[in-house]
Amino acid sequence: MSLFLLEGKFPMKKNAMMMFALIAALVLAGCKEEKPQEPVQTVEWFKAHQAEREARLAKCNANPGELAATPNCVNASRAESSSVWSKRGGIKAPAALTFEKNDGK
């Protein structure tokens, strides 16, 4: 039977069911497990702190399914990429092409 059919016949039962649903919703709303928030470090901070960057990357690589998209993992990864590119000299633009005039000789 739906609640609409119970309207006139059992008003107390409807109120009790609504109260039970409300209490159940409140109890279940408090069940979410909250993880403690750690401070988010910037890419520049991870560039300046190599040991912390390596530790963070090891932690992120150990559990990529859960941690890969977190701000600290992303920032540590970008800092690592940036430092690798800077050690290699960065991206260098190719030299401009020069054309020599050919006089047919």
Secondary structure, DSSP 8 states (H G I E B T S, - for coil): --HHHHTTT-HHHHHHHHHHHHHHHHHHHTT-----------HHHHHH-HHHHHHHHHHHHHSHHHHTTSHHHHHHHHHHHHHHHHHTT----------------
